């Protein structure tokens, strides 16, 4: 016989996965160590260095619940930053 019963079960939640559609309105700033602006994008596509298969339209982040850190953030190279600053040259 099947009965409906609510039962509390402990789970170990680890990650919050965010997928945000920015629709060509992604803005960001790259600063140097003194806080001076090297590059600023007010509206545009999500840059290639962002994690996930975003197709230029989505911000895809995995947040570790315990640490609050972005778990899928890639280690960026100088080439990644150069390409973001001057995308037309690549």
HTML snippet that shows the backbone in 3Dmol.js (N, CA, C, O; Angstrom):
<script src="https://3Dmol.org/build/3Dmol-min.js"></script>
<div id="view" style="width:600px;height:400px;position:relative"></div>
<script>
const pdb = `
ATOM      1  N   UNK A   1       0.838  -1.162   0.000  1.00  0.00           N
ATOM      2  CA  UNK A   1       0.000   0.000   0.000  1.00  0.00           C
ATOM      3  C   UNK A   1       0.896   1.242   0.000  1.00  0.00           C
ATOM      4  O   UNK A   1       1.842   1.329   0.782  1.00  0.00           O
ATOM      5  N   UNK A   2       0.597   2.194  -0.871  1.00  0.00           N
ATOM      6  CA  UNK A   2       1.333   3.452  -0.909  1.00  0.00           C
ATOM      7  C   UNK A   2       0.587   4.496  -0.104  1.00  0.00           C
ATOM      8  O   UNK A   2      -0.630   4.645  -0.215  1.00  0.00           O
ATOM      9  N   UNK A   3       1.346   5.217   0.712  1.00  0.00           N
ATOM     10  CA  UNK A   3       0.753   6.333   1.450  1.00  0.00           C
ATOM     11  C   UNK A   3       1.615   7.569   1.217  1.00  0.00           C
ATOM     12  O   UNK A   3       2.808   7.453   0.936  1.00  0.00           O
ATOM     13  N   UNK A   4       1.021   8.732   1.331  1.00  0.00           N
ATOM     14  CA  UNK A   4       1.766   9.983   1.223  1.00  0.00           C
ATOM     15  C   UNK A   4       2.214  10.399   2.613  1.00  0.00           C
ATOM     16  O   UNK A   4       1.417  10.503   3.545  1.00  0.00           O
ATOM     17  N   UNK A   5       3.518  10.634   2.722  1.00  0.00           N
ATOM     18  CA  UNK A   5       4.045  11.039   4.014  1.00  0.00           C
ATOM     19  C   UNK A   5       5.224  11.970   3.778  1.00  0.00           C
ATOM     20  O   UNK A   5       6.094  11.677   2.958  1.00  0.00           O
ATOM     21  N   UNK A   6       5.256  13.086   4.489  1.00  0.00           N
ATOM     22  CA  UNK A   6       6.393  13.995   4.411  1.00  0.00           C
ATOM     23  C   UNK A   6       7.447  13.538   5.403  1.00  0.00           C
ATOM     24  O   UNK A   6       7.145  13.206   6.549  1.00  0.00           O
ATOM     25  N   UNK A   7       8.676  13.530   4.945  1.00  0.00           N
ATOM     26  CA  UNK A   7       9.759  13.062   5.794  1.00  0.00           C
ATOM     27  C   UNK A   7      10.931  14.015   5.617  1.00  0.00           C
ATOM     28  O   UNK A   7      11.331  14.302   4.489  1.00  0.00           O
ATOM     29  N   UNK A   8      11.483  14.504   6.711  1.00  0.00           N
ATOM     30  CA  UNK A   8      12.649  15.372   6.624  1.00  0.00           C
ATOM     31  C   UNK A   8      13.891  14.533   6.375  1.00  0.00           C
ATOM     32  O   UNK A   8      14.135  13.523   7.035  1.00  0.00           O
ATOM     33  N   UNK A   9      14.672  14.991   5.391  1.00  0.00           N
ATOM     34  CA  UNK A   9      15.908  14.304   5.050  1.00  0.00           C
ATOM     35  C   UNK A   9      17.012  15.347   4.992  1.00  0.00           C
ATOM     36  O   UNK A   9      16.834  16.401   4.382  1.00  0.00           O
ATOM     37  N   UNK A  10      18.152  15.066   5.618  1.00  0.00           N
ATOM     38  CA  UNK A  10      19.288  15.980   5.550  1.00  0.00           C
ATOM     39  C   UNK A  10      19.975  15.833   4.200  1.00  0.00           C
ATOM     40  O   UNK A  10      20.187  14.725   3.707  1.00  0.00           O
ATOM     41  N   UNK A  11      20.314  16.969   3.618  1.00  0.00           N
ATOM     42  CA  UNK A  11      21.072  16.966   2.372  1.00  0.00           C
ATOM     43  C   UNK A  11      22.288  17.854   2.570  1.00  0.00           C
ATOM     44  O   UNK A  11      22.285  18.750   3.413  1.00  0.00           O
ATOM     45  N   UNK A  12      23.311  17.602   1.797  1.00  0.00           N
ATOM     46  CA  UNK A  12      24.539  18.383   1.874  1.00  0.00           C
ATOM     47  C   UNK A  12      24.593  19.300   0.658  1.00  0.00           C
ATOM     48  O   UNK A  12      25.181  18.946  -0.364  1.00  0.00           O
ATOM     49  N   UNK A  13      23.980  20.477   0.767  1.00  0.00           N
ATOM     50  CA  UNK A  13      23.977  21.437  -0.344  1.00  0.00           C
ATOM     51  C   UNK A  13      25.381  22.003  -0.501  1.00  0.00           C
ATOM     52  O   UNK A  13      26.014  22.371   0.490  1.00  0.00           O
ATOM     53  N   UNK A  14      25.871  22.076  -1.722  1.00  0.00           N
ATOM     54  CA  UNK A  14      27.245  22.498  -1.978  1.00  0.00           C
ATOM     55  C   UNK A  14      27.343  23.708  -2.896  1.00  0.00           C
ATOM     56  O   UNK A  14      28.167  24.591  -2.657  1.00  0.00           O
ATOM     57  N   UNK A  15      26.520  23.769  -3.945  1.00  0.00           N
ATOM     58  CA  UNK A  15      26.706  24.769  -4.993  1.00  0.00           C
ATOM     59  C   UNK A  15      25.382  25.420  -5.374  1.00  0.00           C
ATOM     60  O   UNK A  15      24.345  24.764  -5.463  1.00  0.00           O
ATOM     61  N   UNK A  16      25.450  26.730  -5.595  1.00  0.00           N
ATOM     62  CA  UNK A  16      24.342  27.456  -6.207  1.00  0.00           C
ATOM     63  C   UNK A  16      24.786  27.786  -7.620  1.00  0.00           C
ATOM     64  O   UNK A  16      25.812  28.438  -7.808  1.00  0.00           O
ATOM     65  N   UNK A  17      24.035  27.349  -8.609  1.00  0.00           N
ATOM     66  CA  UNK A  17      24.374  27.587 -10.010  1.00  0.00           C
ATOM     67  C   UNK A  17      23.494  28.722 -10.535  1.00  0.00           C
ATOM     68  O   UNK A  17      22.266  28.640 -10.511  1.00  0.00           O
ATOM     69  N   UNK A  18      24.148  29.777 -11.006  1.00  0.00           N
ATOM     70  CA  UNK A  18      23.436  30.935 -11.536  1.00  0.00           C
ATOM     71  C   UNK A  18      23.596  30.999 -13.042  1.00  0.00           C
ATOM     72  O   UNK A  18      24.692  30.791 -13.563  1.00  0.00           O
ATOM     73  N   UNK A  19      22.530  31.280 -13.731  1.00  0.00           N
ATOM     74  CA  UNK A  19      22.565  31.523 -15.172  1.00  0.00           C
ATOM     75  C   UNK A  19      21.724  32.766 -15.413  1.00  0.00           C
ATOM     76  O   UNK A  19      20.498  32.733 -15.307  1.00  0.00           O
ATOM     77  N   UNK A  20      22.406  33.872 -15.742  1.00  0.00           N
ATOM     78  CA  UNK A  20      21.741  35.162 -15.895  1.00  0.00           C
ATOM     79  C   UNK A  20      21.843  35.632 -17.331  1.00  0.00           C
ATOM     80  O   UNK A  20      22.938  35.682 -17.891  1.00  0.00           O
ATOM     81  N   UNK A  21      20.733  35.972 -17.924  1.00  0.00           N
ATOM     82  CA  UNK A  21      20.738  36.488 -19.301  1.00  0.00           C
ATOM     83  C   UNK A  21      20.904  37.999 -19.232  1.00  0.00           C
ATOM     84  O   UNK A  21      20.091  38.697 -18.625  1.00  0.00           O
ATOM     85  N   UNK A  22      21.973  38.501 -19.866  1.00  0.00           N
ATOM     86  CA  UNK A  22      22.251  39.937 -19.821  1.00  0.00           C
ATOM     87  C   UNK A  22      21.878  40.647 -21.115  1.00  0.00           C
ATOM     88  O   UNK A  22      21.873  41.878 -21.151  1.00  0.00           O
ATOM     89  N   UNK A  23      21.571  39.927 -22.154  1.00  0.00           N
ATOM     90  CA  UNK A  23      21.050  40.444 -23.411  1.00  0.00           C
ATOM     91  C   UNK A  23      21.838  41.640 -23.938  1.00  0.00           C
ATOM     92  O   UNK A  23      21.290  42.730 -24.102  1.00  0.00           O
ATOM     93  N   UNK A  24      23.088  41.435 -24.194  1.00  0.00           N
ATOM     94  CA  UNK A  24      23.957  42.457 -24.787  1.00  0.00           C
ATOM     95  C   UNK A  24      24.077  43.708 -23.918  1.00  0.00           C
ATOM     96  O   UNK A  24      24.338  44.796 -24.433  1.00  0.00           O
ATOM     97  N   UNK A  25      23.890  43.565 -22.611  1.00  0.00           N
ATOM     98  CA  UNK A  25      23.975  44.699 -21.694  1.00  0.00           C
ATOM     99  C   UNK A  25      25.037  44.463 -20.622  1.00  0.00           C
ATOM    100  O   UNK A  25      24.975  45.061 -19.548  1.00  0.00           O
ATOM    101  N   UNK A  26      26.010  43.597 -20.905  1.00  0.00           N
ATOM    102  CA  UNK A  26      27.035  43.260 -19.918  1.00  0.00           C
ATOM    103  C   UNK A  26      28.011  44.423 -19.767  1.00  0.00           C
ATOM    104  O   UNK A  26      28.556  44.919 -20.753  1.00  0.00           O
ATOM    105  N   UNK A  27      28.223  44.849 -18.536  1.00  0.00           N
ATOM    106  CA  UNK A  27      29.159  45.939 -18.244  1.00  0.00           C
ATOM    107  C   UNK A  27      30.220  45.442 -17.276  1.00  0.00           C
ATOM    108  O   UNK A  27      29.925  44.677 -16.358  1.00  0.00           O
ATOM    109  N   UNK A  28      31.459  45.882 -17.485  1.00  0.00           N
ATOM    110  CA  UNK A  28      32.535  45.552 -16.562  1.00  0.00           C
ATOM    111  C   UNK A  28      33.680  46.532 -16.730  1.00  0.00           C
ATOM    112  O   UNK A  28      33.774  47.243 -17.731  1.00  0.00           O
ATOM    113  N   UNK A  29      34.552  46.556 -15.726  1.00  0.00           N
ATOM    114  CA  UNK A  29      35.727  47.430 -15.719  1.00  0.00           C
ATOM    115  C   UNK A  29      36.938  46.583 -15.367  1.00  0.00           C
ATOM    116  O   UNK A  29      36.871  45.732 -14.481  1.00  0.00           O
ATOM    117  N   UNK A  30      38.036  46.815 -16.055  1.00  0.00           N
ATOM    118  CA  UNK A  30      39.322  46.214 -15.699  1.00  0.00           C
ATOM    119  C   UNK A  30      40.187  47.350 -15.156  1.00  0.00           C
ATOM    120  O   UNK A  30      40.420  48.345 -15.843  1.00  0.00           O
ATOM    121  N   UNK A  31      40.665  47.195 -13.914  1.00  0.00           N
ATOM    122  CA  UNK A  31      41.497  48.212 -13.274  1.00  0.00           C
ATOM    123  C   UNK A  31      42.910  47.700 -13.070  1.00  0.00           C
ATOM    124  O   UNK A  31      43.140  46.494 -12.981  1.00  0.00           O
ATOM    125  N   UNK A  32      43.870  48.642 -12.995  1.00  0.00           N
ATOM    126  CA  UNK A  32      45.237  48.266 -12.650  1.00  0.00           C
ATOM    127  C   UNK A  32      45.371  48.244 -11.126  1.00  0.00           C
ATOM    128  O   UNK A  32      44.390  48.463 -10.416  1.00  0.00           O
ATOM    129  N   UNK A  33      46.572  47.983 -10.623  1.00  0.00           N
ATOM    130  CA  UNK A  33      46.781  47.839  -9.177  1.00  0.00           C
ATOM    131  C   UNK A  33      46.538  49.136  -8.408  1.00  0.00           C
ATOM    132  O   UNK A  33      46.307  49.100  -7.199  1.00  0.00           O
ATOM    133  N   UNK A  34      46.588  50.281  -9.094  1.00  0.00           N
ATOM    134  CA  UNK A  34      46.314  51.563  -8.441  1.00  0.00           C
ATOM    135  C   UNK A  34      44.828  51.945  -8.515  1.00  0.00           C
ATOM    136  O   UNK A  34      44.425  52.978  -7.981  1.00  0.00           O
ATOM    137  N   UNK A  35      44.033  51.127  -9.165  1.00  0.00           N
ATOM    138  CA  UNK A  35      42.613  51.408  -9.294  1.00  0.00           C
ATOM    139  C   UNK A  35      42.265  52.245 -10.509  1.00  0.00           C
ATOM    140  O   UNK A  35      41.118  52.663 -10.672  1.00  0.00           O
ATOM    141  N   UNK A  36      43.260  52.495 -11.374  1.00  0.00           N
ATOM    142  CA  UNK A  36      42.995  53.238 -12.606  1.00  0.00           C
ATOM    143  C   UNK A  36      42.342  52.318 -13.635  1.00  0.00           C
ATOM    144  O   UNK A  36      42.697  51.144 -13.744  1.00  0.00           O
ATOM    145  N   UNK A  37      41.400  52.854 -14.376  1.00  0.00           N
ATOM    146  CA  UNK A  37      40.653  52.070 -15.360  1.00  0.00           C
ATOM    147  C   UNK A  37      41.516  51.814 -16.591  1.00  0.00           C
ATOM    148  O   UNK A  37      41.990  52.748 -17.239  1.00  0.00           O
ATOM    149  N   UNK A  38      41.714  50.526 -16.906  1.00  0.00           N
ATOM    150  CA  UNK A  38      42.409  50.128 -18.129  1.00  0.00           C
ATOM    151  C   UNK A  38      41.419  49.938 -19.270  1.00  0.00           C
ATOM    152  O   UNK A  38      41.721  50.210 -20.432  1.00  0.00           O
ATOM    153  N   UNK A  39      40.234  49.468 -18.912  1.00  0.00           N
ATOM    154  CA  UNK A  39      39.197  49.199 -19.914  1.00  0.00           C
ATOM    155  C   UNK A  39      37.838  49.255 -19.237  1.00  0.00           C
ATOM    156  O   UNK A  39      37.688  48.861 -18.080  1.00  0.00           O
ATOM    157  N   UNK A  40      36.859  49.748 -19.969  1.00  0.00           N
ATOM    158  CA  UNK A  40      35.494  49.787 -19.463  1.00  0.00           C
ATOM    159  C   UNK A  40      34.529  49.484 -20.599  1.00  0.00           C
ATOM    160  O   UNK A  40      34.605  50.074 -21.677  1.00  0.00           O
ATOM    161  N   UNK A  41      33.632  48.561 -20.337  1.00  0.00           N
ATOM    162  CA  UNK A  41      32.572  48.239 -21.293  1.00  0.00           C
ATOM    163  C   UNK A  41      31.248  48.553 -20.612  1.00  0.00           C
ATOM    164  O   UNK A  41      30.929  47.982 -19.569  1.00  0.00           O
ATOM    165  N   UNK A  42      30.479  49.462 -21.202  1.00  0.00           N
ATOM    166  CA  UNK A  42      29.209  49.859 -20.594  1.00  0.00           C
ATOM    167  C   UNK A  42      28.059  48.943 -20.996  1.00  0.00           C
ATOM    168  O   UNK A  42      27.242  48.579 -20.151  1.00  0.00           O
ATOM    169  N   UNK A  43      27.983  48.577 -22.229  1.00  0.00           N
ATOM    170  CA  UNK A  43      26.967  47.646 -22.717  1.00  0.00           C
ATOM    171  C   UNK A  43      27.617  46.790 -23.785  1.00  0.00           C
ATOM    172  O   UNK A  43      28.316  47.305 -24.658  1.00  0.00           O
ATOM    173  N   UNK A  44      27.397  45.499 -23.723  1.00  0.00           N
ATOM    174  CA  UNK A  44      27.973  44.650 -24.752  1.00  0.00           C
ATOM    175  C   UNK A  44      27.802  43.186 -24.428  1.00  0.00           C
ATOM    176  O   UNK A  44      27.019  42.802 -23.559  1.00  0.00           O
ATOM    177  N   UNK A  45      28.558  42.378 -25.152  1.00  0.00           N
ATOM    178  CA  UNK A  45      28.516  40.933 -24.963  1.00  0.00           C
ATOM    179  C   UNK A  45      29.331  40.519 -23.742  1.00  0.00           C
ATOM    180  O   UNK A  45      30.231  41.236 -23.306  1.00  0.00           O
ATOM    181  N   UNK A  46      29.000  39.357 -23.202  1.00  0.00           N
ATOM    182  CA  UNK A  46      29.782  38.768 -22.125  1.00  0.00           C
ATOM    183  C   UNK A  46      31.140  38.391 -22.709  1.00  0.00           C
ATOM    184  O   UNK A  46      31.192  37.712 -23.735  1.00  0.00           O
ATOM    185  N   UNK A  47      32.248  38.813 -22.082  1.00  0.00           N
ATOM    186  CA  UNK A  47      33.569  38.523 -22.642  1.00  0.00           C
ATOM    187  C   UNK A  47      33.895  37.032 -22.607  1.00  0.00           C
ATOM    188  O   UNK A  47      33.374  36.282 -21.781  1.00  0.00           O
ATOM    189  N   UNK A  48      34.761  36.628 -23.517  1.00  0.00           N
ATOM    190  CA  UNK A  48      35.096  35.206 -23.658  1.00  0.00           C
ATOM    191  C   UNK A  48      35.708  34.599 -22.408  1.00  0.00           C
ATOM    192  O   UNK A  48      35.586  33.393 -22.194  1.00  0.00           O
ATOM    193  N   UNK A  49      36.368  35.407 -21.572  1.00  0.00           N
ATOM    194  CA  UNK A  49      37.030  34.835 -20.400  1.00  0.00           C
ATOM    195  C   UNK A  49      36.053  34.425 -19.294  1.00  0.00           C
ATOM    196  O   UNK A  49      36.452  33.773 -18.329  1.00  0.00           O
ATOM    197  N   UNK A  50      34.793  34.796 -19.424  1.00  0.00           N
ATOM    198  CA  UNK A  50      33.809  34.400 -18.411  1.00  0.00           C
ATOM    199  C   UNK A  50      33.542  32.898 -18.529  1.00  0.00           C
ATOM    200  O   UNK A  50      33.569  32.347 -19.629  1.00  0.00           O
ATOM    201  N   UNK A  51      33.282  32.234 -17.390  1.00  0.00           N
ATOM    202  CA  UNK A  51      33.092  30.780 -17.416  1.00  0.00           C
ATOM    203  C   UNK A  51      31.775  30.353 -18.059  1.00  0.00           C
ATOM    204  O   UNK A  51      30.819  31.124 -18.142  1.00  0.00           O
ATOM    205  N   UNK A  52      31.759  29.110 -18.506  1.00  0.00           N
ATOM    206  CA  UNK A  52      30.548  28.508 -19.052  1.00  0.00           C
ATOM    207  C   UNK A  52      30.377  28.767 -20.536  1.00  0.00           C
ATOM    208  O   UNK A  52      31.086  29.578 -21.132  1.00  0.00           O
ATOM    209  N   UNK A  53      29.437  28.071 -21.108  1.00  0.00           N
ATOM    210  CA  UNK A  53      29.100  28.254 -22.527  1.00  0.00           C
ATOM    211  C   UNK A  53      28.042  29.344 -22.599  1.00  0.00           C
ATOM    212  O   UNK A  53      26.846  29.067 -22.695  1.00  0.00           O
ATOM    213  N   UNK A  54      28.500  30.579 -22.550  1.00  0.00           N
ATOM    214  CA  UNK A  54      27.597  31.718 -22.405  1.00  0.00           C
ATOM    215  C   UNK A  54      27.145  32.333 -23.720  1.00  0.00           C
ATOM    216  O   UNK A  54      26.183  33.101 -23.731  1.00  0.00           O
ATOM    217  N   UNK A  55      27.802  32.021 -24.820  1.00  0.00           N
ATOM    218  CA  UNK A  55      27.424  32.515 -26.151  1.00  0.00           C
ATOM    219  C   UNK A  55      27.329  34.044 -26.206  1.00  0.00           C
ATOM    220  O   UNK A  55      26.627  34.599 -27.051  1.00  0.00           O
ATOM    221  N   UNK A  56      28.040  34.713 -25.299  1.00  0.00           N
ATOM    222  CA  UNK A  56      28.049  36.169 -25.277  1.00  0.00           C
ATOM    223  C   UNK A  56      26.818  36.799 -24.654  1.00  0.00           C
ATOM    224  O   UNK A  56      26.728  38.024 -24.565  1.00  0.00           O
ATOM    225  N   UNK A  57      25.862  35.974 -24.218  1.00  0.00           N
ATOM    226  CA  UNK A  57      24.597  36.501 -23.698  1.00  0.00           C
ATOM    227  C   UNK A  57      24.308  36.147 -22.241  1.00  0.00           C
ATOM    228  O   UNK A  57      23.414  36.738 -21.636  1.00  0.00           O
ATOM    229  N   UNK A  58      25.035  35.207 -21.673  1.00  0.00           N
ATOM    230  CA  UNK A  58      24.715  34.723 -20.331  1.00  0.00           C
ATOM    231  C   UNK A  58      25.922  34.838 -19.404  1.00  0.00           C
ATOM    232  O   UNK A  58      27.069  34.712 -19.833  1.00  0.00           O
ATOM    233  N   UNK A  59      25.639  35.079 -18.126  1.00  0.00           N
ATOM    234  CA  UNK A  59      26.650  34.977 -17.084  1.00  0.00           C
ATOM    235  C   UNK A  59      26.336  33.682 -16.348  1.00  0.00           C
ATOM    236  O   UNK A  59      25.254  33.530 -15.782  1.00  0.00           O
ATOM    237  N   UNK A  60      27.286  32.747 -16.355  1.00  0.00           N
ATOM    238  CA  UNK A  60      27.078  31.432 -15.752  1.00  0.00           C
ATOM    239  C   UNK A  60      28.106  31.260 -14.640  1.00  0.00           C
ATOM    240  O   UNK A  60      29.304  31.145 -14.899  1.00  0.00           O
ATOM    241  N   UNK A  61      27.623  31.245 -13.403  1.00  0.00           N
ATOM    242  CA  UNK A  61      28.524  31.149 -12.257  1.00  0.00           C
ATOM    243  C   UNK A  61      28.071  30.040 -11.326  1.00  0.00           C
ATOM    244  O   UNK A  61      26.878  29.867 -11.077  1.00  0.00           O
ATOM    245  N   UNK A  62      29.039  29.290 -10.816  1.00  0.00           N
ATOM    246  CA  UNK A  62      28.795  28.288  -9.786  1.00  0.00           C
ATOM    247  C   UNK A  62      29.357  28.847  -8.484  1.00  0.00           C
ATOM    248  O   UNK A  62      30.561  29.082  -8.383  1.00  0.00           O
ATOM    249  N   UNK A  63      28.498  29.063  -7.483  1.00  0.00           N
ATOM    250  CA  UNK A  63      28.912  29.638  -6.213  1.00  0.00           C
ATOM    251  C   UNK A  63      29.008  28.524  -5.178  1.00  0.00           C
ATOM    252  O   UNK A  63      28.038  27.806  -4.936  1.00  0.00           O
ATOM    253  N   UNK A  64      30.187  28.384  -4.567  1.00  0.00           N
ATOM    254  CA  UNK A  64      30.386  27.423  -3.492  1.00  0.00           C
ATOM    255  C   UNK A  64      29.680  27.974  -2.249  1.00  0.00           C
ATOM    256  O   UNK A  64      30.027  29.058  -1.780  1.00  0.00           O
ATOM    257  N   UNK A  65      28.712  27.258  -1.714  1.00  0.00           N
ATOM    258  CA  UNK A  65      27.917  27.734  -0.587  1.00  0.00           C
ATOM    259  C   UNK A  65      28.777  27.927   0.654  1.00  0.00           C
ATOM    260  O   UNK A  65      28.579  28.895   1.388  1.00  0.00           O
ATOM    261  N   UNK A  66      29.722  27.033   0.907  1.00  0.00           N
ATOM    262  CA  UNK A  66      30.545  27.119   2.117  1.00  0.00           C
ATOM    263  C   UNK A  66      31.474  28.321   2.114  1.00  0.00           C
ATOM    264  O   UNK A  66      31.609  29.002   3.130  1.00  0.00           O
ATOM    265  N   UNK A  67      32.115  28.586   0.984  1.00  0.00           N
ATOM    266  CA  UNK A  67      33.125  29.652   0.932  1.00  0.00           C
ATOM    267  C   UNK A  67      32.596  30.963   0.350  1.00  0.00           C
ATOM    268  O   UNK A  67      33.178  32.022   0.580  1.00  0.00           O
ATOM    269  N   UNK A  68      31.493  30.896  -0.405  1.00  0.00           N
ATOM    270  CA  UNK A  68      30.989  32.082  -1.086  1.00  0.00           C
ATOM    271  C   UNK A  68      31.802  32.442  -2.319  1.00  0.00           C
ATOM    272  O   UNK A  68      31.583  33.495  -2.916  1.00  0.00           O
ATOM    273  N   UNK A  69      32.726  31.593  -2.702  1.00  0.00           N
ATOM    274  CA  UNK A  69      33.602  31.840  -3.843  1.00  0.00           C
ATOM    275  C   UNK A  69      32.986  31.304  -5.134  1.00  0.00           C
ATOM    276  O   UNK A  69      32.180  30.373  -5.122  1.00  0.00           O
ATOM    277  N   UNK A  70      33.388  31.921  -6.247  1.00  0.00           N
ATOM    278  CA  UNK A  70      32.960  31.444  -7.560  1.00  0.00           C
ATOM    279  C   UNK A  70      33.794  30.208  -7.890  1.00  0.00           C
ATOM    280  O   UNK A  70      35.007  30.303  -8.079  1.00  0.00           O
ATOM    281  N   UNK A  71      33.146  29.060  -7.958  1.00  0.00           N
ATOM    282  CA  UNK A  71      33.854  27.788  -8.110  1.00  0.00           C
ATOM    283  C   UNK A  71      34.339  27.540  -9.535  1.00  0.00           C
ATOM    284  O   UNK A  71      35.323  26.826  -9.726  1.00  0.00           O
ATOM    285  N   UNK A  72      33.679  28.107 -10.530  1.00  0.00           N
ATOM    286  CA  UNK A  72      34.059  27.816 -11.914  1.00  0.00           C
ATOM    287  C   UNK A  72      34.810  28.982 -12.565  1.00  0.00           C
ATOM    288  O   UNK A  72      34.854  29.079 -13.792  1.00  0.00           O
ATOM    289  N   UNK A  73      35.395  29.859 -11.759  1.00  0.00           N
ATOM    290  CA  UNK A  73      36.135  30.990 -12.320  1.00  0.00           C
ATOM    291  C   UNK A  73      37.474  30.507 -12.856  1.00  0.00           C
ATOM    292  O   UNK A  73      38.243  29.887 -12.122  1.00  0.00           O
ATOM    293  N   UNK A  74      37.767  30.782 -14.135  1.00  0.00           N
ATOM    294  CA  UNK A  74      39.044  30.332 -14.703  1.00  0.00           C
ATOM    295  C   UNK A  74      40.187  31.252 -14.280  1.00  0.00           C
ATOM    296  O   UNK A  74      39.972  32.432 -14.004  1.00  0.00           O
ATOM    297  N   UNK A  75      41.390  30.711 -14.233  1.00  0.00           N
ATOM    298  CA  UNK A  75      42.579  31.533 -14.004  1.00  0.00           C
ATOM    299  C   UNK A  75      42.864  32.249 -15.320  1.00  0.00           C
ATOM    300  O   UNK A  75      43.125  31.611 -16.339  1.00  0.00           O
ATOM    301  N   UNK A  76      42.813  33.576 -15.289  1.00  0.00           N
ATOM    302  CA  UNK A  76      42.985  34.355 -16.512  1.00  0.00           C
ATOM    303  C   UNK A  76      44.456  34.553 -16.836  1.00  0.00           C
ATOM    304  O   UNK A  76      45.301  34.634 -15.945  1.00  0.00           O
ATOM    305  N   UNK A  77      44.743  34.630 -18.119  1.00  0.00           N
ATOM    306  CA  UNK A  77      46.099  34.890 -18.597  1.00  0.00           C
ATOM    307  C   UNK A  77      46.175  36.332 -19.093  1.00  0.00           C
ATOM    308  O   UNK A  77      45.154  37.001 -19.254  1.00  0.00           O
ATOM    309  N   UNK A  78      47.396  36.796 -19.331  1.00  0.00           N
ATOM    310  CA  UNK A  78      47.580  38.131 -19.905  1.00  0.00           C
ATOM    311  C   UNK A  78      46.874  38.217 -21.258  1.00  0.00           C
ATOM    312  O   UNK A  78      46.295  39.249 -21.597  1.00  0.00           O
ATOM    313  N   UNK A  79      46.922  37.134 -22.023  1.00  0.00           N
ATOM    314  CA  UNK A  79      46.267  37.111 -23.338  1.00  0.00           C
ATOM    315  C   UNK A  79      44.752  37.283 -23.199  1.00  0.00           C
ATOM    316  O   UNK A  79      44.130  37.942 -24.033  1.00  0.00           O
ATOM    317  N   UNK A  80      44.155  36.703 -22.164  1.00  0.00           N
ATOM    318  CA  UNK A  80      42.715  36.866 -21.931  1.00  0.00           C
ATOM    319  C   UNK A  80      42.364  38.338 -21.713  1.00  0.00           C
ATOM    320  O   UNK A  80      41.383  38.837 -22.262  1.00  0.00           O
ATOM    321  N   UNK A  81      43.169  39.021 -20.911  1.00  0.00           N
ATOM    322  CA  UNK A  81      42.916  40.432 -20.610  1.00  0.00           C
ATOM    323  C   UNK A  81      43.154  41.290 -21.848  1.00  0.00           C
ATOM    324  O   UNK A  81      42.368  42.189 -22.148  1.00  0.00           O
ATOM    325  N   UNK A  82      44.240  41.009 -22.566  1.00  0.00           N
ATOM    326  CA  UNK A  82      44.533  41.767 -23.791  1.00  0.00           C
ATOM    327  C   UNK A  82      43.404  41.629 -24.803  1.00  0.00           C
ATOM    328  O   UNK A  82      43.026  42.600 -25.458  1.00  0.00           O
ATOM    329  N   UNK A  83      42.872  40.425 -24.927  1.00  0.00           N
ATOM    330  CA  UNK A  83      41.778  40.182 -25.871  1.00  0.00           C
ATOM    331  C   UNK A  83      40.510  40.914 -25.436  1.00  0.00           C
ATOM    332  O   UNK A  83      39.746  41.387 -26.278  1.00  0.00           O
ATOM    333  N   UNK A  84      40.286  41.007 -24.139  1.00  0.00           N
ATOM    334  CA  UNK A  84      39.116  41.725 -23.634  1.00  0.00           C
ATOM    335  C   UNK A  84      39.244  43.222 -23.875  1.00  0.00           C
ATOM    336  O   UNK A  84      38.259  43.893 -24.185  1.00  0.00           O
ATOM    337  N   UNK A  85      40.464  43.749 -23.732  1.00  0.00           N
ATOM    338  CA  UNK A  85      40.693  45.183 -23.906  1.00  0.00           C
ATOM    339  C   UNK A  85      40.615  45.587 -25.373  1.00  0.00           C
ATOM    340  O   UNK A  85      40.091  46.652 -25.699  1.00  0.00           O
ATOM    341  N   UNK A  86      41.137  44.736 -26.261  1.00  0.00           N
ATOM    342  CA  UNK A  86      41.143  45.047 -27.701  1.00  0.00           C
ATOM    343  C   UNK A  86      40.564  43.877 -28.494  1.00  0.00           C
ATOM    344  O   UNK A  86      41.293  43.208 -29.226  1.00  0.00           O
ATOM    345  N   UNK A  87      39.264  43.623 -28.357  1.00  0.00           N
ATOM    346  CA  UNK A  87      38.668  42.446 -29.011  1.00  0.00           C
ATOM    347  C   UNK A  87      38.727  42.485 -30.533  1.00  0.00           C
ATOM    348  O   UNK A  87      38.743  41.434 -31.173  1.00  0.00           O
ATOM    349  N   UNK A  88      38.758  43.673 -31.124  1.00  0.00           N
ATOM    350  CA  UNK A  88      38.775  43.776 -32.591  1.00  0.00           C
ATOM    351  C   UNK A  88      40.084  43.307 -33.202  1.00  0.00           C
ATOM    352  O   UNK A  88      40.143  43.031 -34.400  1.00  0.00           O
ATOM    353  N   UNK A  89      41.131  43.213 -32.399  1.00  0.00           N
ATOM    354  CA  UNK A  89      42.435  42.798 -32.912  1.00  0.00           C
ATOM    355  C   UNK A  89      42.599  41.284 -32.918  1.00  0.00           C
ATOM    356  O   UNK A  89      43.604  40.774 -33.414  1.00  0.00           O
ATOM    357  N   UNK A  90      41.616  40.551 -32.369  1.00  0.00           N
ATOM    358  CA  UNK A  90      41.739  39.095 -32.289  1.00  0.00           C
ATOM    359  C   UNK A  90      40.730  38.417 -33.166  1.00  0.00           C
ATOM    360  O   UNK A  90      40.689  37.188 -33.224  1.00  0.00           O
TER     361      UNK A  90
END
`;
const viewer = $3Dmol.createViewer("view");
viewer.addModel(pdb, "pdb");
viewer.setStyle({}, {cartoon: {color: "spectrum"}});
viewer.zoomTo();
viewer.render();
</script>
